[in-house]
Amino acid sequence: MRKAGILILTAILGLASCKDEVRPKPKAFLALEYPKAEYESADLACPYTFEKNKIAELTPSGKNKECWMELKYKLLNGSIYITYQKIDNNLDSLLMDAQQLPLQHTIKADVIEGDVYTNEYHNTYGMFYEVNGDAASQAQFYLTDSTDNFITGAIYFNRRPNYDSLVPAADYLKKDMRHLMETFQWN
């Protein structure tokens, strides 16, 4: 009888311990893979040049705007838009506009970080802004030579912003944008 009691007690404890514990699922991101970036010089009839990813298609952007470009990434369904302006005693206003543009995303952005960029060898000075969250643009930059030329760039995707879904593509384009800045030269 004692063996039967122990056997019944063991069976009850065994069944009682088989509850499904509720655990929160860990956050996950899409495991998308994109081709390794290969860069080539962008052939432009503009006062600047840079290296672009070979998968990006370079097209003119902006009606009647000389040297405004779009780097289209069809695989990622996004683009890097580049705008160029000649400085005409308006560097202060160009800088103010370029610095305020990322701040327009503060409503949807979780974090906006700015990094100063300086390349004295190529005479390029500016900022790179990384935007995290459901903002329309995930990164922006501006570069200038401080006397004659001013350029801005911004990443946009052709879909409604959803940061969790955009992270892999946004990270890929941010790396390309940084490479563009690092290889940028005034003609």
Secondary structure, 3 states (H helix, E strand, C coil): CHHHHHHHHHHHHHHHCCCCCCCCCCCCCCCCCCCCCCEEECCCCCCEECEEECCCEEEECCCCCCCCEEEEECCCCEEEEEEEEECCCCHHHHHHHHHHCHHHHCCCEEEEEEEEEEECCCCEEEEEEEEEECCCCCEEEEEECCCCEEEEEEEEECCCCCHHHHHHHHHHHHHHHHHHHHHCEEC
